[in-house]
Amino acid sequence: MDHAFGSPSVLIVEDNLLIAMDLEAMLQQLGFTDTVLLPSCAGAKAWLKVNTPAFAVVDIHLKDGSCEEVAVQLAARNIPFIVSSGSNQVVSPPIFARGIRVSKPCASADLAAAVASITSFSSRLSG
């Protein structure tokens, strides 16, 4: 399946290896073959200083803390992101409301819909 971003990477910020690998496999089925898996907020922030993904899938809380700063960095650079969370609570801090939310673990159809939403939005911005 072709996607609107060409070959840029997709950043997955998730500290549960099985969930990260599952997200990676689903994204590959959608045609995104260049994925970067990072298990910490610190690692994601450092990676983003020198890289620009097509979009990101971000868990709200990792073992090293909240990914709020990661989400802020993504939003400031207009990089769309998907929020992957196992929590049924209202997304907090508010920056996470800027992402498209999927439950964790995520069903393939839900991730595909979120990616389609991102690619549709991005196409409108560039078109």
Backbone bond lengths (Angstrom), bond angles and torsions (degrees), N, CA, C in turn:
res aa  C-N    CA-C-N  psi(-1)  N-CA   C-N-CA  omega(-1)  CA-C   N-CA-C  phi
1 M - - - 1.456 - - 1.526 108.57 -
2 D 1.311 117.33 127.41 1.456 120.52 177.19 1.519 109.14 -76.53
3 H 1.322 115.31 152.92 1.452 119.37 176.42 1.509 109.47 -131.69
4 A 1.317 116.39 164.49 1.456 122.49 -169.79 1.528 114.09 -76.80
5 F 1.314 118.62 -5.59 1.449 119.60 -172.19 1.518 114.69 -101.73
6 G 1.327 119.62 -3.06 1.449 119.48 -175.74 1.514 109.47 72.41
7 S 1.341 117.20 -132.35 1.455 119.24 -174.64 1.527 116.80 -106.17
8 P 1.344 121.03 4.92 1.468 117.72 179.53 1.530 111.69 -57.66
9 S 1.289 115.03 154.07 1.450 120.85 -177.66 1.524 112.05 -73.97
10 V 1.315 113.64 162.82 1.457 121.93 173.45 1.523 106.13 -115.14
11 L 1.314 116.04 126.96 1.460 121.53 -179.71 1.524 109.83 -90.97
12 I 1.329 116.19 128.76 1.461 122.29 174.37 1.526 107.02 -115.86
13 V 1.331 116.30 117.27 1.465 121.83 179.80 1.526 106.99 -109.53
14 E 1.317 115.43 99.70 1.466 122.00 -172.68 1.522 108.51 -154.61
15 D 1.340 117.63 130.50 1.456 120.42 -178.45 1.524 114.37 -94.21
16 N 1.313 117.74 -7.05 1.459 120.86 174.81 1.523 107.19 -93.08
17 L 1.334 116.69 110.10 1.458 121.21 -173.28 1.526 112.75 -58.56
18 L 1.315 117.89 -41.25 1.471 119.94 -179.19 1.527 111.44 -64.12
19 I 1.323 116.66 -42.37 1.469 120.05 178.54 1.520 109.95 -66.88
20 A 1.337 117.32 -41.74 1.468 120.79 178.40 1.524 111.04 -60.79
21 M 1.330 116.64 -43.45 1.463 120.14 179.76 1.525 111.21 -67.48
22 D 1.322 117.16 -35.15 1.460 121.61 177.14 1.528 110.57 -65.22
23 L 1.339 116.59 -45.35 1.469 120.95 176.80 1.521 110.38 -60.76
24 E 1.326 116.37 -43.22 1.459 120.92 179.51 1.529 110.89 -60.50
25 A 1.325 117.15 -44.73 1.468 121.15 179.98 1.535 110.96 -63.53
26 M 1.332 116.71 -41.96 1.468 119.79 178.80 1.526 110.94 -64.83
27 L 1.326 117.15 -41.27 1.465 120.72 178.80 1.530 110.62 -65.21
28 Q 1.323 117.03 -38.16 1.458 119.98 177.60 1.525 111.09 -63.81
29 Q 1.329 116.86 -38.02 1.472 120.75 176.14 1.525 110.96 -63.68
30 L 1.328 117.02 -26.96 1.465 121.65 178.36 1.529 112.04 -85.94
31 G 1.346 116.79 -1.98 1.453 120.91 177.26 1.508 115.56 102.29
32 F 1.327 117.77 4.15 1.462 121.65 179.32 1.530 108.23 -96.31
33 T 1.318 116.35 96.20 1.462 120.38 -173.05 1.518 113.50 -93.35
34 D 1.312 118.10 -13.73 1.462 121.35 -179.52 1.524 108.99 -105.27
35 T 1.329 116.13 93.15 1.462 120.89 -179.49 1.524 109.74 -115.76
36 V 1.313 114.60 149.44 1.466 121.87 177.54 1.520 106.99 -122.52
37 L 1.335 116.78 119.00 1.459 121.65 -179.93 1.522 109.03 -100.39
38 L 1.320 116.58 121.97 1.460 120.69 177.41 1.527 109.26 -127.23
39 P 1.352 117.27 126.53 1.463 120.96 -174.73 1.523 115.17 -91.77
40 S 1.342 118.05 6.38 1.468 118.60 -178.50 1.522 111.16 -140.96
41 C 1.316 115.17 152.62 1.466 121.14 175.54 1.524 109.76 -63.36
42 A 1.317 116.10 -43.52 1.468 120.58 -179.35 1.525 110.73 -59.81
43 G 1.319 116.69 -43.93 1.460 120.65 178.78 1.520 112.01 -64.16
44 A 1.324 116.38 -40.70 1.474 120.55 179.30 1.523 110.98 -65.57
45 K 1.334 117.19 -43.22 1.468 119.92 179.48 1.528 110.57 -62.64
46 A 1.317 116.99 -42.43 1.467 120.64 179.24 1.526 110.82 -65.23
47 W 1.326 117.53 -42.68 1.461 122.22 -179.62 1.530 110.47 -63.03
48 L 1.328 115.94 -41.57 1.464 120.29 -178.66 1.531 113.26 -67.73
49 K 1.317 117.56 -20.38 1.468 119.70 178.22 1.525 111.74 -65.45
50 V 1.333 117.14 -25.63 1.469 120.14 -176.67 1.525 113.71 -124.94
51 N 1.333 117.68 1.58 1.467 121.81 -178.22 1.518 111.05 -133.71
52 T 1.320 115.95 154.20 1.459 121.69 176.88 1.527 109.09 -130.38
53 P 1.321 117.25 106.35 1.459 119.43 178.30 1.530 110.86 -78.70
54 A 1.325 115.87 162.44 1.459 120.92 173.65 1.529 109.30 -64.35
55 F 1.327 114.87 -42.11 1.457 122.45 174.93 1.515 107.53 -163.49
56 A 1.318 116.24 174.66 1.467 120.58 -178.27 1.522 110.10 -133.71
57 V 1.324 114.62 153.69 1.460 122.68 169.70 1.529 104.63 -116.99
58 V 1.338 116.37 119.33 1.460 121.22 -170.25 1.527 111.13 -126.82
59 D 1.327 115.39 129.32 1.461 120.73 170.29 1.529 106.74 -80.07
60 I 1.316 117.61 150.13 1.462 120.95 -177.48 1.526 111.37 -74.21
61 H 1.330 117.24 -43.54 1.461 121.66 -176.34 1.522 109.88 -124.52
62 L 1.322 115.39 126.73 1.457 121.89 174.59 1.520 108.87 -115.93
63 K 1.319 116.43 175.65 1.464 120.12 -178.30 1.524 112.31 -60.02
64 D 1.348 117.22 -27.84 1.476 118.63 179.89 1.527 112.83 -97.08
65 G 1.326 117.26 14.56 1.462 120.31 173.39 1.515 114.50 122.19
66 S 1.312 114.59 -166.32 1.466 122.73 -178.70 1.528 110.13 -74.53
67 C 1.315 115.77 144.16 1.462 121.35 176.50 1.529 111.23 -91.19
68 E 1.323 116.98 21.15 1.457 120.97 -179.57 1.531 111.58 -54.93
69 E 1.324 117.87 -45.70 1.463 120.51 -178.70 1.534 111.49 -65.56
70 V 1.319 116.95 -33.11 1.467 120.54 175.74 1.523 109.26 -64.06
71 A 1.327 116.52 -47.10 1.468 121.00 179.37 1.528 111.13 -62.41
72 V 1.325 117.16 -39.84 1.469 121.15 178.00 1.529 109.78 -62.25
73 Q 1.319 116.22 -43.78 1.461 120.91 179.81 1.535 110.76 -63.19
74 L 1.321 116.44 -42.82 1.473 120.50 178.25 1.527 110.56 -62.70
75 A 1.318 116.93 -48.48 1.463 121.25 -178.41 1.528 111.17 -62.81
76 A 1.319 117.37 -41.18 1.469 121.11 -179.56 1.523 111.71 -62.84
77 R 1.334 116.07 -28.21 1.461 120.68 -179.71 1.532 112.11 -99.26
78 N 1.332 116.87 9.29 1.470 122.57 -179.31 1.522 113.04 56.69
79 I 1.319 116.10 36.49 1.459 121.91 175.19 1.523 106.51 -95.47
80 P 1.327 117.86 117.20 1.467 119.34 -178.99 1.531 110.75 -65.98
81 F 1.331 115.42 150.37 1.454 118.40 178.39 1.515 112.14 -144.20
82 I 1.319 112.88 153.90 1.455 123.16 177.08 1.520 106.19 -108.89
83 V 1.321 116.37 133.42 1.462 121.90 179.01 1.520 108.02 -98.26
84 S 1.311 116.30 117.06 1.460 122.47 179.45 1.521 107.63 -103.29
85 S 1.324 116.41 114.26 1.464 118.91 -175.97 1.521 111.43 -141.92
86 G 1.320 114.88 139.51 1.456 120.71 175.47 1.517 112.20 -89.07
87 S 1.317 116.42 -2.80 1.454 121.75 -177.68 1.528 111.03 -87.58
88 N 1.313 116.23 139.11 1.466 120.63 176.02 1.524 111.68 -91.16
89 Q 1.332 116.44 1.54 1.454 120.35 -179.10 1.520 110.45 -72.64
90 V 1.322 115.07 161.98 1.458 120.41 173.10 1.520 107.21 -60.76
91 V 1.330 116.16 137.31 1.455 120.43 -177.58 1.526 109.58 -61.42
92 S 1.318 115.23 129.10 1.451 121.08 -179.50 1.509 106.88 -144.88
93 P 1.262 120.96 137.96 1.445 133.37 -1.20 1.546 112.06 -66.62
94 P 1.316 116.33 165.64 1.464 121.98 -173.20 1.535 115.41 -58.55
95 I 1.338 118.74 -24.56 1.463 120.36 -179.26 1.523 111.46 -57.75
96 F 1.321 117.85 -29.22 1.459 120.50 -178.89 1.527 112.69 -69.35
97 A 1.326 116.97 -17.65 1.469 120.43 176.14 1.530 110.90 -68.01
98 R 1.327 118.05 -15.97 1.470 121.61 178.26 1.524 112.15 -77.15
99 G 1.327 116.77 -14.37 1.458 120.74 178.59 1.516 110.80 -96.08
100 I 1.308 115.27 168.24 1.463 121.48 174.68 1.522 106.79 -91.46
101 R 1.312 116.53 126.84 1.462 120.85 -173.93 1.523 111.79 -92.46
102 V 1.341 114.56 134.87 1.461 121.58 170.52 1.525 107.33 -128.71
103 S 1.317 115.97 152.21 1.462 119.27 179.48 1.526 109.66 -76.27
104 K 1.310 114.62 163.25 1.455 120.20 178.56 1.510 107.91 -128.34
105 P 1.324 118.28 125.69 1.460 126.52 -0.37 1.525 111.46 -68.70
106 C 1.310 114.77 154.17 1.460 122.17 -172.14 1.525 110.98 -99.99
107 A 1.321 115.75 136.12 1.461 120.61 173.41 1.529 108.85 -77.80
108 S 1.318 116.82 147.18 1.472 121.94 -179.61 1.520 111.72 -53.88
109 A 1.326 116.53 -43.59 1.468 120.61 -178.01 1.529 111.11 -64.20
110 D 1.332 117.15 -37.54 1.464 120.64 179.21 1.528 111.25 -67.69
111 L 1.331 116.48 -41.97 1.461 120.04 178.19 1.531 110.00 -66.18
112 A 1.323 116.63 -42.14 1.471 120.56 178.92 1.528 110.66 -60.50
113 A 1.330 117.25 -41.37 1.468 120.82 178.81 1.526 111.01 -65.44
114 A 1.325 117.09 -40.67 1.466 120.54 178.87 1.523 110.42 -65.40
115 V 1.332 117.43 -43.16 1.463 121.35 178.50 1.525 109.97 -63.75
116 A 1.335 117.21 -42.30 1.469 120.69 178.38 1.525 110.25 -61.14
117 S 1.310 116.67 -39.27 1.463 121.20 178.10 1.523 110.70 -62.50
118 I 1.312 116.33 -44.15 1.461 121.27 178.73 1.524 110.94 -64.63
119 T 1.321 117.54 -47.10 1.458 120.03 -177.52 1.517 110.54 -66.70
120 S 1.328 117.74 -35.17 1.462 121.14 177.22 1.517 110.20 -65.89
121 F 1.324 116.84 -44.86 1.464 121.40 179.52 1.520 110.26 -63.33
122 S 1.332 116.45 -45.11 1.455 120.52 -179.05 1.522 111.37 -64.35
123 S 1.320 117.71 -37.49 1.460 121.47 178.41 1.526 111.14 -64.72
124 R 1.322 117.25 -37.85 1.468 120.82 178.20 1.525 110.81 -65.84
125 L 1.351 116.46 -36.49 1.459 119.87 179.97 1.526 111.61 -68.55
126 S 1.319 117.03 -38.45 1.463 120.03 -176.10 1.522 112.55 -89.45
127 G 1.311 117.24 -13.45 1.462 119.81 -175.15 1.476 115.58 -95.23
